[in-house]
Amino acid sequence: MRDLNSDSPSPTRDEFKQYLRLRRFVLASVFSVLYLLVLTLFYTQDKIDRGTLLEACAMVATVIVGLFFVFRLGLNLRFPDPSLTVFQFLAAVFTMLFVVYRAPDSRLAFTAFFFVALMFGMLRCSGTKLAVLGLVSLVAFVLVIWRRYSDNRDAEMLRIDILQFVVIATTFPWFVFIGGRVKQLQRDLLDVNIKLEDIEEKARYDDLTGVYNRRALMVAMEGSKLRANATGEPLSICVIDLDFFKRYNDELGHLTGDRVLQVFAHAARNGLRSMDVFGRYGGEEFVQILPHTALAGAILDAERLRNRISTLDIPFAPSLGPLTVSVGVAQYRPGETIVQTFARADAALYKAKQLGRNRVEC
């Protein structure tokens, strides 16, 4: 799996998900190690024998190492739940129940760590699945109690085990209920985040033409400048204005003017490279950002756009003749602000208008 902290290309969505699964597994492994440290403390107080402690360490180490390779090799992706939440939960519970069977005095640690394990399960499991896992754990605990009593017939130990079972069985349903509420809150927050992202995405686009709006263009220009500074690659900006656009609004109405803007934006966007950025700066003025493009290349690109626009068919405004544009071009100079670059391109546009329009100036 690609290292997400390196300078390699950005990870795919699937790689990022796998990275998150591995992180959650590492966190669960830390929880298992903490459990072993608690058992070691019990060992120092003669509450657990050395053999049981070593066997518990061996079991935990086997599960951790095995799952680590499963995640690193991507074998977990073959399962319906790639996080392997159920397996990790049951492995932890059955390991703890083995210790409880061999060392009854460790039951206190079991209670605490059982609910911690449920919290991990809550992050990935539905309320129903969490309830089933809890019930399986309680049944397994009952079997441990029955088996141990069958072996030693210790009534006092049985009484304490039953009391512990009652405490866990009474607390568990409320834990599942709270877990369900937490999951609902997570879903609600996710829905809100999706709606906010949708609103933010829509806020970047011009409602009429569907291209970037002025705010998004300014952000894109600033970002392009930072990349140009970092890479040393050239960056150019074209400021485009539709010639005599006011005539469309005055003679044919604003709805026709809107349609002209839409036709122009569609045609201009179809001629973009994948790296280029195009948007409406305001009114009939548009901006094209050309990364990795020097001034000469930007002028050629602007000329191609000018020629393409002049051949557009505007069937709903034939009386006004062909649509033409004037373009001002400027290349970013390292050390200046992007606003200064834009101002030079805007000044070049003004020059193109002064010289008769339907031309490119720099």
PyMOL commands that set and color helices and strands:
alter all, ss='L'
color gray80, all
select helices_A, chain A and resi 13-44+50-72+75-78+85-102+104-124+127-152+155-202+214-231+246-252+254-270+295-310+318-320+338-354
alter helices_A, ss='H'
color red, helices_A
select strands_A, chain A and resi 235-242+277-282+285-291+325-331+360-361
alter strands_A, ss='S'
color yellow, strands_A
deselect
rebuild
show_as cartoon
